[in-house]
Amino acid sequence: MSEQEIGNEVIVLDTVGSTNKEAADRLALSQLAHGTVILAHEQTEGRGQRGRNWISRAHQDLTFSVAVLPKHMKAGEAFALAKLSALAVADVVAPKVLGETRVKWPNDVLVDRRKIAGILIKTEVVGGMVQSAIIGIGLNVNSRELDEAYLPTSLSMETGQEHDRMVLLKELCSALDRRWKQLTAQPVAIRSDYSDRLWSVGRWCDFELDGQPFSGRPLDVDPEGRLLVESQTGQVVAYGLDRLRFAAR
C-alpha cells in the first residue's frame, strides 16, 4: 500500500479569512507540498460558488483546503478534481446518515435535498496544463442554526449526535487520498461513480439559463464538467456554470 499523500501534513489555524486564500498565498511562495491541508477552526471570509458567502460556525464545522500538484493534467481535465472531491465527501457522509447522499452539479453534497457540504476549487494553469490546485471544502458538522434560504443540514442534524471534527478530517483526508489515486489508476471509475451519485438525473428541473427560466432534464456531465441537459424539445446541450444554474428551491 502506497503512503497516504493527502493529509500527511496538516496546518491548523485558529482563525483565517479564507483557507483557500491562505493556501494560495503559501503555494505562491512554494511553501506547501502536495497534499498539505490547511484547516481553520474559524473562517471569516469563506466563499462558495459564484462568489457566494460560505458561512460556517467557529469550532462547530469543518473548513479546510488541500493543495494538490497534478502531474500531466490538462486544463480541460480539471473538473476531475471536483468529481473526486465531491465523491470523497460523499464517501464519508453516506455511511453516517439515513438520507440519500447525492452530488449536486457541480460539486455540492446533499443529504436528500439538503446541502451538507460545498466544494470550491481554484486551479493554476500554465501552458494549458494544471500546475497546482486548491480544493476548498466546507462540511456542516455540528451546526444546528443554519440559514434556511440554502436548505442546509449538518451531520449533527441528520444523526442527532455531536461529531469529532478532527476524526472526520482524518476520514476525509483518507477518502480524498483514495479517490486521488483512483483518478490515476481508474479514471473511468471516477466518472462512473460521479454520474451514479449525480442529483436530479432524469428528472425535469427548473433552471436559470442565461438569466431566464428554463426547464430541462439533466442527463450527465461531460469531461469538461458541463451539465448535459435535455430540453423539452428533446435537444441535448452541454451547459457550463457561466450560463446555467439550478433555480432557487
Solvent accessible surface area in square Angstrom, and as a share of the most:
residue,aa,sasa,rsa
1,M,238,1.06
2,S,71,0.46
3,E,129,0.58
4,Q,67,0.30
5,E,69,0.31
6,I,0,0.00
7,G,17,0.16
8,N,110,0.57
9,E,86,0.39
10,V,57,0.33
11,I,34,0.17
12,V,71,0.41
13,L,37,0.18
14,D,91,0.47
15,T,70,0.41
16,V,20,0.12
17,G,24,0.23
18,S,20,0.13
19,T,4,0.03
20,N,21,0.11
21,K,127,0.54
22,E,41,0.18
23,A,0,0.00
24,A,42,0.33
25,D,66,0.34
26,R,60,0.22
27,L,32,0.16
28,A,86,0.67
29,L,122,0.61
30,S,103,0.66
31,Q,113,0.50
32,L,14,0.07
33,A,63,0.49
34,H,47,0.21
35,G,1,0.01
36,T,2,0.01
37,V,0,0.00
38,I,1,0.00
39,L,0,0.00
40,A,0,0.00
41,H,39,0.18
42,E,64,0.28
43,Q,24,0.11
44,T,84,0.49
45,E,102,0.46
46,G,3,0.03
47,R,119,0.43
48,G,15,0.15
49,Q,41,0.18
50,R,89,0.33
51,G,54,0.52
52,R,112,0.41
53,N,96,0.49
54,W,37,0.13
55,I,97,0.49
56,S,20,0.13
57,R,96,0.35
58,A,42,0.33
59,H,95,0.42
60,Q,69,0.31
61,D,4,0.02
62,L,0,0.00
63,T,5,0.03
64,F,1,0.00
65,S,0,0.00
66,V,0,0.00
67,A,1,0.01
68,V,0,0.00
69,L,67,0.33
70,P,13,0.08
71,K,174,0.74
72,H,164,0.73
73,M,18,0.08
74,K,120,0.51
75,A,42,0.32
76,G,42,0.41
77,E,81,0.36
78,A,20,0.15
79,F,31,0.13
80,A,20,0.15
81,L,0,0.00
82,A,5,0.04
83,K,11,0.04
84,L,0,0.00
85,S,0,0.00
86,A,0,0.00
87,L,0,0.00
88,A,0,0.00
89,V,0,0.00
90,A,0,0.00
91,D,38,0.20
92,V,11,0.06
93,V,0,0.00
94,A,28,0.22
95,P,108,0.68
96,K,65,0.28
97,V,16,0.09
98,L,183,0.91
99,G,19,0.19
100,E,99,0.44
101,T,4,0.03
102,R,66,0.24
103,V,0,0.00
104,K,29,0.12
105,W,9,0.03
106,P,11,0.07
107,N,5,0.03
108,D,25,0.13
109,V,0,0.00
110,L,1,0.00
111,V,2,0.01
112,D,78,0.40
113,R,118,0.43
114,R,80,0.29
115,K,43,0.18
116,I,0,0.00
117,A,0,0.00
118,G,8,0.08
119,I,5,0.02
120,L,27,0.13
121,I,35,0.18
122,K,113,0.48
123,T,58,0.34
124,E,99,0.45
125,V,65,0.37
126,V,86,0.50
127,G,81,0.78
128,G,41,0.39
129,M,63,0.28
130,V,4,0.02
131,Q,86,0.38
132,S,15,0.10
133,A,1,0.01
134,I,10,0.05
135,I,0,0.00
136,G,9,0.09
137,I,6,0.03
138,G,5,0.05
139,L,0,0.00
140,N,7,0.04
141,V,0,0.00
142,N,16,0.08
143,S,4,0.02
144,R,127,0.46
145,E,146,0.66
146,L,32,0.16
147,D,68,0.35
148,E,99,0.44
149,A,85,0.66
150,Y,111,0.42
151,L,42,0.21
152,P,10,0.07
153,T,1,0.01
154,S,0,0.00
155,L,0,0.00
156,S,0,0.00
157,M,71,0.32
158,E,54,0.24
159,T,36,0.21
160,G,57,0.54
161,Q,109,0.49
162,E,118,0.53
163,H,34,0.15
164,D,85,0.44
165,R,25,0.09
166,M,83,0.37
167,V,81,0.47
168,L,4,0.02
169,L,6,0.03
170,K,151,0.64
171,E,59,0.27
172,L,0,0.00
173,C,5,0.03
174,S,31,0.20
175,A,0,0.00
176,L,0,0.00
177,D,10,0.05
178,R,140,0.51
179,R,29,0.11
180,W,31,0.11
181,K,53,0.23
182,Q,38,0.17
183,L,29,0.14
184,T,117,0.68
185,A,79,0.61
186,Q,105,0.47
187,P,53,0.33
188,V,96,0.55
189,A,27,0.21
190,I,1,0.00
191,R,109,0.40
192,S,53,0.34
193,D,44,0.23
194,Y,1,0.00
195,S,37,0.24
196,D,97,0.50
197,R,66,0.24
198,L,5,0.02
199,W,23,0.08
200,S,6,0.04
201,V,65,0.37
202,G,39,0.38
203,R,112,0.41
204,W,119,0.42
205,C,15,0.09
206,D,102,0.53
207,F,3,0.01
208,E,66,0.30
209,L,28,0.14
210,D,84,0.43
211,G,55,0.53
212,Q,119,0.53
213,P,120,0.76
214,F,41,0.17
215,S,35,0.23
216,G,0,0.00
217,R,71,0.26
218,P,1,0.01
219,L,68,0.34
220,D,47,0.25
221,V,13,0.07
222,D,15,0.08
223,P,102,0.64
224,E,106,0.48
225,G,7,0.07
226,R,99,0.36
227,L,1,0.00
228,L,49,0.24
229,V,1,0.01
230,E,31,0.14
231,S,19,0.12
232,Q,136,0.60
233,T,125,0.73
234,G,43,0.42
235,Q,118,0.53
236,V,76,0.44
237,V,45,0.26
238,A,29,0.23
239,Y,18,0.07
240,G,15,0.15
241,L,60,0.30
242,D,132,0.68
243,R,105,0.38
244,L,1,0.00
245,R,86,0.31
246,F,28,0.11
247,A,24,0.19
248,A,105,0.81
249,R,105,0.38
